[in-house]
Amino acid sequence: MTITDVATYMQEVGSKARAASRTLAASNSGQKNLALNSIADFLHDGRKTLMEENQKDLQAGREKGLSEALLDRLALTPGRIDGMAEGLHQIATLPDPVGEIFGMGYRPSGIQVGRMRVPLGVVGIIYESRPNVTADAAALCLKSGNATVLRGGSEAFHSNQAIAACIKQGLEQAGLPEETVQVIETTDRKAVAAMITMPDSIDVIIPRGGKGLIEHISKDARVPVIKHLDGICHVYVDDEADPQKAFDVCLNAKTQRYGTCNTMETLLAHDTIAADFLPLMAQAYWEKGVELRGCDKACAILGEACTPATTEDWDTEYLAPILSIRVVDDMRQAMDHIEEHSSRHTESIITENISKARRFLQEVDSSSVMVNASTRFADGFEYGLGAEIGISTDKFHARGPVGLEGLTSVKFIVLGNGHIRT
């Protein structure tokens, strides 16, 4: 499809999405689940076409000189296609949040007042590289009763369009408008500029990608944005920490995966335990190939195993086998460091002191705060949300992993029996 007038095309997409959202809001759970399971079946049965289209993207990526890591993220293997299909089946089994009524109570006037959970309406999602996001995002929006407009990266254009075809077939089989999920059919960047300035058609934008993309969207959007810019996560090891717990958590938080937003980037160690604890960690990190950058005290303890940290290190999301380490005098100094350098994503304290743990939970202002647990647990699936569409470090409208409930809003409902206000 050749699109010459992007502005007109995007207005048509927005108008169709708004109309579809009204139809979807009137659908029931059975209809939505039928669509999800049908899409999964079409993905499974259409794997040959999906992989052929994906090869076009991979070949173009190689010609553009994309790194092996990016090509790996872009690739659709049989296992990843099975994973997409299984994810859709799993989302179909999750409780439907739409229509839930809670907080009902009588007022002195005799009316009943409560709240009902409702869809946001139309969700716009802008993302890069991984084509499986197309299926995941469509499924979460569909289950939560939202129409969605998806704009994937140009490097995954053919893959995304092939997945979109499966989605359309599944929606048709369930009797839902095909415009319930629209995958933008142009790689022109004007489409992104239009999406983020269409408040009449799109209710919220969710960007998923690099910090540059998210900063750009947040700066120019006229539509509310659910986002996090980066994940500078901290683990503070207290002087009353259990050494084995501290070792296990700090190793896992950094090395379980390097390229995720919930990976620890800074380790804070209490001064009284640093001399014993840090050399043990350094040896374990060395075996994993992790580069250490530390403050003066950390470098004095670790010697050649540690290079001096720069000012920029404390504010860097490495997404790589690199870790910054700081020795602190006490928990107050650790929390002050987090306050100054955290991206408000995830922080953890390792301590056996319940009072300190409660204080850390209360005073540290991040979307996830943990006690004696790895930051790698900051994930929608691990939190029992079933799946997530992203992480929000904002305080409105959702915070932390955004699952089905985070893709809904609430409205007040009032039940009366001819009541009038006097």
C-alpha positions as CSV (number, residue, x, y, z in Angstrom):
1,M,0.0,0.0,0.0
2,T,1.4,3.4,-1.1
3,I,0.4,6.3,1.1
4,T,1.1,9.7,-0.3
5,D,-0.9,11.9,2.1
6,V,0.1,10.7,5.6
7,A,-1.9,13.3,7.4
8,T,-5.2,12.3,5.8
9,Y,-4.4,8.6,6.2
10,M,-3.7,9.1,9.9
11,Q,-7.0,11.0,10.4
12,E,-8.8,8.1,8.8
13,V,-7.0,5.6,11.0
14,G,-8.0,7.7,14.1
15,S,-11.6,8.0,13.1
16,K,-11.9,4.2,12.4
17,A,-10.2,3.4,15.7
18,R,-12.7,5.7,17.6
19,A,-15.6,4.0,16.0
20,A,-14.2,0.5,16.7
21,S,-13.6,1.4,20.3
22,R,-17.3,2.0,20.8
23,T,-18.2,-1.4,19.3
24,L,-15.5,-3.1,21.4
25,A,-16.8,-1.4,24.6
26,A,-20.1,-3.2,24.0
27,S,-18.5,-6.6,23.4
28,N,-18.4,-9.3,26.0
29,S,-15.5,-11.4,27.4
30,G,-16.4,-14.4,25.3
31,Q,-16.2,-12.4,22.1
32,K,-12.9,-10.9,23.1
33,N,-11.5,-14.3,24.1
34,L,-12.6,-15.9,20.9
35,A,-10.8,-13.2,19.0
36,L,-7.6,-13.7,21.0
37,N,-7.6,-17.5,20.6
38,S,-8.4,-17.2,16.9
39,I,-5.5,-14.8,16.3
40,A,-3.2,-17.2,18.1
41,D,-4.4,-20.0,15.8
42,F,-3.8,-17.9,12.7
43,L,-0.3,-17.0,13.9
44,H,0.4,-20.7,14.5
45,D,-0.9,-21.8,11.1
46,G,0.7,-18.9,9.3
47,R,4.2,-19.3,10.5
48,K,5.6,-20.0,7.0
49,T,4.3,-16.6,5.8
50,L,5.4,-14.9,8.9
51,M,9.0,-16.2,8.6
52,E,9.1,-15.4,4.9
53,E,8.1,-11.8,5.6
54,N,10.5,-11.6,8.5
55,Q,13.4,-12.7,6.3
56,K,12.7,-9.6,4.2
57,D,13.2,-7.4,7.3
58,L,16.3,-9.4,8.3
59,Q,17.9,-9.0,4.9
60,A,17.2,-5.3,4.9
61,G,18.6,-5.1,8.4
62,R,21.9,-6.8,7.3
63,E,22.2,-4.4,4.3
64,K,21.8,-1.5,6.7
65,G,24.5,-2.9,9.0
66,L,22.3,-3.6,12.0
67,S,24.2,-5.3,14.8
68,E,23.8,-9.0,15.5
69,A,22.0,-8.1,18.8
70,L,19.4,-6.0,16.9
71,L,19.0,-8.7,14.2
72,D,18.4,-11.2,17.0
73,R,15.6,-9.1,18.5
74,L,14.1,-8.7,15.0
75,A,14.1,-12.4,14.1
76,L,10.9,-14.5,14.2
77,T,11.8,-18.1,14.9
78,P,9.3,-21.0,15.1
79,G,9.8,-20.8,18.9
80,R,9.1,-17.1,19.1
81,I,6.0,-17.5,16.9
82,D,4.8,-20.3,19.3
83,G,5.5,-17.9,22.2
84,M,3.4,-15.2,20.6
85,A,0.5,-17.6,20.1
86,E,0.8,-19.0,23.7
87,G,0.9,-15.4,25.0
88,L,-2.5,-14.7,23.3
89,H,-4.0,-17.9,24.7
90,Q,-2.8,-16.9,28.2
91,I,-4.2,-13.4,28.0
92,A,-7.5,-15.0,27.0
93,T,-7.6,-16.8,30.3
94,L,-7.0,-13.7,32.4
95,P,-10.0,-12.1,34.2
96,D,-11.6,-9.4,32.2
97,P,-11.2,-6.1,34.1
98,V,-13.9,-4.3,32.1
99,G,-17.2,-3.8,33.9
100,E,-15.9,-4.6,37.4
101,I,-18.0,-2.7,39.9
102,F,-16.4,-1.9,43.3
103,G,-16.7,0.4,46.3
104,M,-20.5,0.5,46.3
105,G,-22.0,2.2,49.3
106,Y,-25.1,4.1,50.5
107,R,-24.9,7.8,51.0
108,P,-27.1,9.7,53.5
109,S,-29.4,10.7,50.7
110,G,-30.2,7.1,50.0
111,I,-28.4,6.8,46.7
112,Q,-25.7,4.1,46.1
113,V,-22.4,5.4,44.8
114,G,-19.6,3.2,43.4
115,R,-17.1,2.9,40.6
116,M,-17.0,0.8,37.4
117,R,-13.8,-0.1,35.5
118,V,-14.0,0.9,31.8
119,P,-11.6,0.9,28.8
120,L,-9.4,3.9,28.1
121,G,-10.8,4.0,24.6
122,V,-8.1,4.1,21.9
123,V,-4.5,3.3,22.8
124,G,-1.6,4.3,20.5
125,I,1.6,2.3,20.8
126,I,4.9,3.3,19.2
127,Y,7.7,0.8,19.4
128,E,10.9,-0.4,17.9
129,S,12.5,-3.7,16.6
130,R,10.7,-6.6,18.2
131,P,7.8,-7.7,16.0
132,N,6.3,-9.8,18.8
133,V,5.3,-6.5,20.5
134,T,2.7,-6.2,17.7
135,A,0.8,-9.3,18.9
136,D,1.4,-8.7,22.7
137,A,0.2,-5.1,22.5
138,A,-2.8,-5.9,20.4
139,A,-3.8,-8.7,22.7
140,L,-3.6,-6.6,25.9
141,C,-5.5,-3.7,24.4
142,L,-8.2,-6.1,23.0
143,K,-8.7,-7.9,26.3
144,S,-9.0,-4.6,28.2
145,G,-11.6,-3.3,25.7
146,N,-9.4,-0.8,23.9
147,A,-9.0,-0.2,20.2
148,T,-5.4,0.3,19.3
149,V,-3.2,1.9,16.7
150,L,0.2,0.3,16.4
151,R,3.2,1.9,14.8
152,G,6.2,-0.4,14.8
153,G,9.7,0.3,13.7
154,S,10.5,0.5,10.0
155,E,13.1,-2.3,10.5
156,A,10.2,-4.7,11.3
157,F,7.7,-3.4,8.7
158,H,7.1,-6.6,6.7
159,S,6.9,-8.8,9.9
160,N,4.4,-6.4,11.5
161,Q,2.2,-6.3,8.5
162,A,2.2,-10.2,8.4
163,I,1.2,-10.3,12.1
164,A,-1.5,-7.6,11.4
165,A,-3.0,-9.9,8.8
166,C,-3.4,-12.7,11.3
167,I,-4.9,-10.2,13.8
168,K,-7.5,-9.1,11.2
169,Q,-8.5,-12.6,10.5
170,G,-9.0,-13.4,14.2
171,L,-11.1,-10.3,14.7
172,E,-13.3,-11.1,11.8
173,Q,-13.8,-14.6,13.1
174,A,-15.0,-13.2,16.4
175,G,-17.3,-10.7,14.7
176,L,-15.3,-7.6,15.8
177,P,-14.4,-4.7,13.5
178,E,-11.0,-5.2,11.9
179,E,-10.2,-1.6,12.8
180,T,-10.1,-2.7,16.5
181,V,-6.4,-3.2,15.8
182,Q,-4.7,-1.1,13.2
183,V,-1.0,-1.5,12.3
184,I,0.2,1.6,10.5
185,E,1.0,0.8,6.9
186,T,3.7,3.4,6.3
187,T,7.2,3.8,7.5
188,D,7.0,7.6,7.1
189,R,7.9,9.3,10.4
190,K,5.1,11.8,9.8
191,A,2.8,9.0,11.0
192,V,4.4,9.2,14.5
193,A,4.1,13.0,14.6
194,A,0.4,12.7,13.7
195,M,-0.3,9.9,16.3
196,I,1.0,12.0,19.2
197,T,-1.0,15.0,18.2
198,M,-4.5,13.4,17.7
199,P,-6.2,13.8,21.1
200,D,-9.7,13.6,19.4
201,S,-8.9,10.1,18.2
202,I,-6.3,8.6,20.6
203,D,-6.7,8.7,24.3
204,V,-3.2,7.7,25.4
205,I,0.2,7.0,23.8
206,I,2.6,4.2,25.1
207,P,6.1,4.4,23.6
208,R,8.4,1.4,23.8
209,G,11.9,1.8,22.7
210,G,15.1,3.7,23.3
211,K,15.4,6.7,25.6
212,G,15.7,9.1,22.5
213,L,12.4,7.9,21.1
214,I,10.6,8.2,24.4
215,E,12.0,11.7,25.1
216,H,10.9,12.9,21.7
217,I,7.4,11.6,22.1
218,S,7.0,12.9,25.6
219,K,8.2,16.3,24.5
220,D,6.0,16.7,21.5
221,A,2.9,14.8,22.4
222,R,-0.5,16.4,22.8
223,V,-1.9,13.1,24.0
224,P,-1.2,11.7,27.5
225,V,1.8,9.4,27.6
226,I,2.5,6.4,29.7
227,K,6.2,5.8,29.8
228,H,9.6,5.3,31.5
229,L,12.7,6.9,30.0
230,D,15.3,4.5,31.5
231,G,15.9,2.0,34.3
232,I,18.6,3.1,36.6
233,C,17.9,0.6,39.4
234,H,19.7,0.3,42.7
235,V,20.3,-2.4,45.3
236,Y,21.4,-1.2,48.8
237,V,23.1,-3.8,51.0
238,D,22.6,-2.7,54.6
239,D,24.9,-3.4,57.5
240,E,22.2,-5.8,58.9
241,A,21.9,-7.8,55.7
242,D,22.1,-11.5,55.5
243,P,25.4,-12.1,53.5
244,Q,24.1,-15.0,51.5
245,K,20.8,-13.2,50.6
246,A,22.9,-10.1,49.6
247,F,25.2,-12.1,47.4
248,D,22.4,-14.0,45.7
249,V,20.3,-10.9,45.0
250,C,23.1,-8.7,43.9
251,L,24.4,-11.3,41.5
252,N,21.0,-12.0,40.0
253,A,20.0,-8.4,39.8
254,K,22.9,-7.6,37.6
255,T,23.7,-10.8,35.6
256,Q,20.4,-12.6,35.1
257,R,19.9,-10.4,32.0
258,Y,21.9,-7.3,31.1
259,G,19.7,-5.5,28.5
260,T,16.6,-5.0,30.6
261,C,15.2,-1.9,32.3
262,N,14.9,-3.7,35.7
263,T,18.6,-4.8,35.8
264,M,20.6,-3.3,38.7
265,E,23.0,-0.6,37.4
266,T,24.3,0.6,40.8
267,L,25.2,-1.3,43.9
268,L,25.2,0.6,47.2
269,A,27.1,-1.1,50.1
270,H,27.2,0.0,53.8
271,D,30.7,1.0,54.9
272,T,30.9,-1.6,57.7
273,I,30.3,-4.6,55.5
274,A,31.9,-3.4,52.3
275,A,35.4,-4.7,52.9
276,D,34.1,-8.3,53.4
277,F,31.2,-8.2,50.9
278,L,32.6,-6.4,47.8
279,P,35.5,-8.7,47.1
280,L,33.2,-11.7,47.1
281,M,30.9,-9.9,44.7
282,A,33.8,-8.7,42.5
283,Q,35.0,-12.3,42.1
284,A,31.5,-13.4,41.1
285,Y,31.1,-10.5,38.7
286,W,34.6,-11.1,37.2
287,E,33.5,-14.7,36.4
288,K,30.5,-13.3,34.6
289,G,32.6,-10.7,32.7
290,V,31.1,-7.7,34.4
291,E,33.2,-4.5,34.5
292,L,33.1,-2.6,37.8
293,R,33.3,1.1,38.2
294,G,33.4,2.4,41.8
295,C,33.7,5.3,44.1
296,D,37.0,6.0,45.9
297,K,36.2,3.7,48.8
298,A,35.1,0.9,46.5
299,C,38.2,1.2,44.4
300,A,40.4,1.2,47.5
301,I,38.8,-2.1,48.6
302,L,38.8,-3.8,45.2
303,G,42.0,-2.5,43.7
304,E,42.6,-3.4,40.1
305,A,39.3,-5.1,39.9
306,C,37.6,-1.7,39.9
307,T,38.1,1.4,37.8
308,P,37.1,4.9,39.1
309,A,33.5,5.9,38.4
310,T,32.8,9.2,36.7
311,T,30.0,11.5,37.6
312,E,28.1,10.2,34.5
313,D,28.3,6.6,35.7
314,W,25.7,7.2,38.5
315,D,23.2,8.5,35.9
316,T,23.8,5.8,33.3
317,E,21.6,2.9,32.3
318,Y,24.3,0.6,31.0
319,L,22.1,-2.2,29.6
320,A,25.5,-4.1,29.5
321,P,27.8,-6.0,31.8
322,I,28.9,-2.9,33.6
323,L,28.1,-2.0,37.2
324,S,28.8,1.1,39.3
325,I,29.5,0.6,43.0
326,R,29.3,3.1,45.8
327,V,30.1,2.6,49.5
328,V,27.8,4.6,51.8
329,D,27.9,5.6,55.4
330,D,24.3,4.5,56.2
331,M,20.8,4.0,54.8
332,R,20.2,7.7,54.8
333,Q,23.1,8.3,52.4
334,A,21.9,5.4,50.3
335,M,18.4,6.8,50.0
336,D,19.9,10.3,49.2
337,H,21.9,8.7,46.4
338,I,18.8,7.0,45.1
339,E,16.8,10.2,45.3
340,E,19.5,12.1,43.2
341,H,20.3,9.4,40.6
342,S,17.4,7.0,40.3
343,S,15.1,6.9,37.3
344,R,12.2,6.0,39.7
345,H,12.0,2.5,38.2
346,T,13.0,-0.1,40.9
347,E,15.1,-0.1,44.1
348,S,15.8,-2.9,46.6
349,I,17.2,-3.0,50.1
350,I,18.8,-6.1,51.6
351,T,18.4,-6.1,55.3
352,E,17.1,-8.2,58.2
353,N,16.0,-5.1,60.1
354,I,12.3,-4.8,59.7
355,S,12.2,-1.1,60.8
356,K,14.8,-0.2,58.2
357,A,12.9,-2.2,55.5
358,R,9.6,-0.4,56.3
359,R,11.4,3.0,56.2
360,F,13.0,2.2,52.9
361,L,9.6,1.1,51.4
362,Q,8.0,4.3,52.7
363,E,10.6,6.8,51.8
364,V,12.0,5.6,48.5
365,D,10.0,7.1,45.7
366,S,10.1,4.6,42.8
367,S,7.5,2.7,40.9
368,S,8.7,-0.6,42.5
369,V,10.4,-0.8,45.9
370,M,11.6,-4.2,47.2
371,V,13.0,-5.8,50.3
372,N,15.4,-8.8,50.0
373,A,14.5,-9.4,46.4
374,S,16.1,-8.9,43.0
375,T,15.1,-5.9,40.9
376,R,14.6,-8.4,38.0
377,F,11.2,-9.2,39.5
378,A,9.9,-5.8,38.4
379,D,7.8,-7.3,35.6
380,G,4.1,-7.6,34.9
381,F,4.2,-11.4,34.7
382,E,6.1,-11.8,37.9
383,Y,3.7,-9.5,39.7
384,G,0.8,-11.6,38.6
385,L,-0.6,-9.2,36.0
386,G,-0.4,-12.0,33.4
387,A,1.5,-9.7,31.0
388,E,2.5,-6.1,30.7
389,I,2.5,-3.5,28.0
390,G,5.3,-1.5,29.6
391,I,6.6,0.1,32.7
392,S,5.4,3.5,33.9
393,T,7.6,5.6,36.2
394,D,5.0,8.4,36.1
395,K,2.5,8.8,39.0
396,F,-0.5,9.3,36.7
397,H,-2.4,7.4,35.4
398,A,-0.6,4.1,36.0
399,R,2.7,3.4,37.8
400,G,4.9,0.3,37.6
401,P,4.2,-2.6,35.2
402,V,1.1,-1.7,33.2
403,G,-1.2,-4.7,32.7
404,L,-4.8,-5.1,31.9
405,E,-6.0,-3.0,34.8
406,G,-3.5,-0.2,33.9
407,L,-5.2,-0.1,30.5
408,T,-8.5,0.8,32.0
409,S,-10.0,3.8,33.8
410,V,-12.9,4.1,36.2
411,K,-16.1,6.1,36.2
412,F,-18.5,6.7,39.1
413,I,-21.9,5.0,38.9
414,V,-24.9,6.1,41.0
415,L,-28.0,3.9,41.7
416,G,-31.2,5.5,42.8
417,N,-34.9,4.9,42.9
418,G,-36.3,8.2,41.9
419,H,-34.0,10.1,44.3
420,I,-33.9,13.9,44.0
421,R,-31.5,16.3,45.7
422,T,-33.0,18.7,48.2
